């Protein structure tokens, strides 16, 4: 793959904006998918006849895997970089039972917890010494993804 300074699209200081923009766009998609989960709560509640407590447990399953697991995944990724896909939405899209909804929410969280440390690492590699700019552009993607899903609520 080469060093950031020798990659296509690198500027004189070694910053690879194409990679940073791509990772930021992926962050947009990831955080938009995360925002879709609360948006479908009313449908899940009425279709599967869930109680508010059960909907709360869906949130808990997602939050535990997305938030609490993320630092552990980050530690692992520091030692062995491993990019993964986000299978959670696929499971949620075909969920016909509460157990599948919980599994889909947990998988969405696992995918998110894997995505953030890995993609942040890639943005830092592509930064070419401009770490603040790269991280800021990466963050803009996530914020935009959440904002794009606001009309979903």
N, C-alpha and C positions, 0 to 999 in steps of 0.2 A: 504494500500500500504506500509506503514511503513516509517521509516526515511531513508535517503540515506545510512546511515551506516549499516542498517539491510537489504538492498536490495541485491538480488543475483548479484554477479559481483562487489560488492563494495570492494575497497581496504581498508587497515587499516585506512586511513585517511578519509574514508567515500565517496570518489569519485567513482561514478558509471559510469565507462567508457562505458559500453554497452548502457546506456541511452544517453550519450553524443554523441557517434558514431551514434546512430539511429537518433538523432535530427540533427546532421550534415549531414547525408545522406538525410534526408527530406529537409534540406536547399538546398542541391545540386539539388534535383528534383525541388523544388520551383523556384530557380533562373534559372535553365535550361529552365523551362516552360516560365518564363518571357522573356528569351532571344529568344524564338521562335517567339514571336510576331513581332519584327522588321524583322525577317527572312522571314516572309510570306507577308510583305508589297508589294513586286513586284507582287505576285500572286493575292493579294486582289485588287491592282490597276488595273491589266489587266482583271481579271475575273468580277469584279463588276464595271469596268469603272470609277474608282474613280480619282478625281483630287489630286494633291499633297496637297492641302489644306485639303481635306477630310482625307487623310492619316495622316496628322498632327493632325487633331482632334481625330483620333483613339489614337494617342500617348498621346494627352492631356487627354483623358478620362482615359487611363491607369495610367498616372503619377499622376493625381489628386487623384485617389482612392488609388494608391499604396503608394504615398509619403505623401501627405498632410493629408490623412485620418489616416495614421499609428499612429501618436502620440495620436490622439483621441481614437483609438482602444486600444492603450497601456494604456491610463488612465482608460478606461472601464475594461480592462483585469486585471489591478491591483486590482480592487475592486471585480471583478467576473470573474475568469478564465473560458474561453469558447473556446475550440478548434473547428475549422471549417474546412470544406473541400474546395478545390479549383475548383469551378464549371465553371470558365471562359473558360478554354480550351474546355470543352464540347460544350459550346455555339459557340465558334469560329470554331470548327470543322464542325459544321452543318450550319454555317451562310451563307445564300443565299441573304442577303440584307445588305445594309449599316447600317441600324438600329440595326440589330443583331450583326454586327461586333463591333459597338460602345458598345452595351450591354455586349458582351463577353469580350471586353477589360476592361470595367469597373469592371466586375465580377472578372476577373483575378487580377486586382489591389486590389479589396476588399479582395480577398483570400490572397493575399500577405501581405496586411496590417494587417490582422488578424494573419497570420502565424508568422511573425517575432517577435512581442512582446511575444506571447504565447510560442514559441519554445525557445526563449532566456531565458524566465522565467524557463522553464523546465531544460535547460542546467545549469542555476544557481543553481537550487535545487539539481541537480545531482552532482554539482561541489565538494561538501564536503569541502568547504573552498578554493578550487583551482579555483577561479572564472576567473582569467586571462587565465588559461589553457583551461577551459571549453569554454569560449567565443572565444578563438582563434581557437579551434577545430570546433566550430559552424561556425565561419567565413570561415574557409577553405572549408567547404561544399558548401557554397554559391559561393565562388570564383571558385571552381571546376565546379559547375553547369554552371556558365557563360562561363567558358573556354571550356567546352565540346560542347557548342552550337556555338562556334565561327566558326566551319566549316559549320554551317547552313547558315551563311550570304552569 
